Amino acid sequence: KFTEELKASKLNGVELLATVQQASDELQLKAELISGWIRIPRISDEGRTFQLALVVDAAMALCKSRRAGFEPSPVQEINPAITLDAHEYPIVFDALCIAYENVAEHSGVRSGNKIRTSISRCDDGTRLHFKIVSDIGKSVWNNERQSRVDSIRDEISREDFADRARRTKGSGLAKIATM
């Protein structure tokens, strides 16, 4: 369409170049004027902490916004004393998003799914322990799924899931293990 308009304008190479240059200059001036209206605050997250419950709420909200019709009933069991720094926040947020996305995709319960999220610090104080339990629809639960869930739970309890994570690239466990 642009080429057709150029042909219709009957501008030659020199005239065209001058017109384009003039339009570019005008656009640059207007962009500089508009940029003066917008102020972006310079904020440092250094030393700032975030309540863990805020991260859980944000991850749940993102999952719900991505999954139309997914309206769970979340229940949180989180120590209010646990806070995350600016480095930890996105890691925990991503892990929770993966877990909630898996519930939305595989539970078979779109509305009213009771998703219980328990998070505590491990005894060594350097790691978090996550336990996320949800309802599951009768139509999606079978012996094969029970066996797979039991296998995954066993690997998690032994902290022996690195090999499985390498083998099953698409699984939520694999995604979380790479964090």
C-alpha positions in Angstrom: 0.0 0.0 0.0 2.9 2.4 0.9 4.5 1.7 -2.5 1.3 2.5 -4.3 0.9 5.7 -2.4 4.5 6.7 -3.3 3.8 6.0 -7.0 0.6 8.0 -6.8 2.4 11.0 -5.2 4.7 11.3 -8.2 7.6 12.2 -6.0 11.1 11.6 -7.4 14.0 10.3 -5.4 15.3 13.7 -4.2 11.8 15.0 -3.3 10.9 11.7 -1.7 14.1 11.7 0.4 13.5 15.3 1.5 9.8 14.6 2.4 10.8 11.5 4.4 13.6 13.4 6.2 11.2 16.3 7.1 8.6 13.8 8.5 11.3 12.0 10.5 12.5 15.4 12.0 8.9 16.3 12.9 8.3 12.9 14.5 11.5 13.2 16.5 10.5 16.7 17.8 7.1 15.5 18.8 8.5 12.4 20.5 10.9 14.5 22.5 8.0 16.8 23.5 5.9 13.8 24.6 8.8 12.2 26.5 9.0 15.3 28.6 5.4 14.6 29.9 6.3 11.1 31.1 8.4 10.7 34.2 9.7 7.3 35.1 10.7 7.1 38.8 14.2 5.7 39.5 13.5 3.1 42.1 15.9 0.6 43.5 14.6 -2.7 44.9 17.9 -3.2 46.8 17.0 -4.1 50.3 13.3 -4.2 49.7 11.4 -7.3 50.8 8.0 -8.7 49.8 5.5 -10.6 51.9 5.3 -14.2 50.6 1.5 -14.0 50.6 1.8 -11.2 48.0 3.8 -13.4 45.7 1.2 -16.2 46.1 -1.7 -13.9 45.3 0.1 -12.4 42.3 0.9 -15.9 40.9 -2.7 -17.0 41.3 -4.0 -13.8 39.7 -1.7 -14.3 36.7 -2.8 -17.9 36.3 -6.5 -17.0 36.5 -6.0 -14.3 33.9 -4.4 -16.7 31.5 -7.0 -19.4 31.9 -10.5 -18.3 31.1 -13.1 -19.9 33.4 -10.5 -21.0 35.9 -11.9 -19.8 39.2 -10.3 -21.7 42.1 -10.9 -21.2 45.8 -7.4 -20.7 47.1 -6.4 -21.4 50.7 -3.1 -20.2 52.0 -1.1 -21.6 54.9 1.9 -19.2 54.9 4.0 -17.9 57.7 3.5 -14.2 57.6 7.1 -13.7 58.8 8.5 -15.1 55.6 9.6 -12.3 53.2 11.4 -12.4 49.9 14.0 -10.1 48.6 14.0 -8.7 45.0 16.1 -11.7 43.8 13.9 -14.3 45.4 10.5 -12.9 44.4 10.6 -13.8 40.6 12.0 -17.3 41.3 9.2 -18.1 43.8 6.6 -16.3 41.6 7.6 -18.4 38.5 7.5 -21.7 40.5 4.1 -20.9 41.8 2.8 -19.9 38.4 4.0 -23.3 37.0 2.3 -25.1 39.8 -1.0 -23.2 39.4 -0.9 -23.6 35.6 -0.5 -27.4 36.1 -3.5 -27.4 38.4 -5.6 -25.4 35.9 -4.5 -27.7 33.0 -4.6 -31.1 34.6 -7.1 -31.1 37.6 -10.3 -31.2 35.6 -11.9 -28.7 38.0 -12.4 -25.3 36.5 -14.5 -23.6 39.2 -14.3 -23.9 43.0 -11.1 -25.9 43.0 -9.7 -25.7 46.5 -6.0 -25.1 46.0 -4.2 -25.3 49.3 -0.8 -23.6 49.2 1.5 -24.2 52.2 4.9 -22.7 52.2 7.4 -22.7 55.0 11.2 -22.3 55.5 13.2 -25.5 55.6 15.1 -26.2 58.9 18.3 -24.9 57.4 16.6 -21.6 56.7 18.0 -21.4 53.2 15.2 -23.0 51.2 11.5 -22.9 51.1 9.2 -26.0 51.3 6.2 -25.8 49.0 3.1 -28.0 49.3 0.3 -27.4 46.8 -2.7 -29.6 46.9 -5.8 -29.2 44.7 -9.1 -31.0 44.0 -9.1 -33.3 41.0 -12.1 -34.2 38.8 -13.2 -37.8 38.8 -13.1 -37.8 35.0 -9.4 -37.2 34.9 -8.2 -39.4 37.7 -7.2 -42.9 36.9 -4.7 -45.6 37.8 -2.1 -44.3 35.3 -2.3 -40.8 36.8 -2.1 -42.2 40.4 1.0 -44.1 39.5 2.6 -41.0 37.9 1.8 -38.8 40.8 3.1 -41.4 43.3 6.4 -41.6 41.3 6.8 -37.8 41.2 6.1 -37.5 44.9 8.6 -40.3 45.6 11.3 -38.4 43.6 10.5 -35.2 45.3 10.8 -36.7 48.8 14.1 -38.2 47.9 15.2 -35.0 46.2 16.0 -37.2 43.2 14.2 -35.5 40.4 17.1 -34.0 38.3 17.2 -37.0 36.0 13.4 -37.0 35.5 13.6 -33.2 34.8 16.2 -33.8 32.1 14.0 -36.6 30.5 10.7 -34.8 30.6 11.3 -31.3 29.4 7.6 -30.3 29.3 6.7 -31.2 32.8 6.2 -28.6 35.6 8.7 -30.5 37.7 11.3 -30.1 35.0 10.6 -26.4 34.8 10.9 -25.9 38.5 14.0 -28.1 38.8 15.8 -25.8 36.5 15.2 -22.7 38.7 
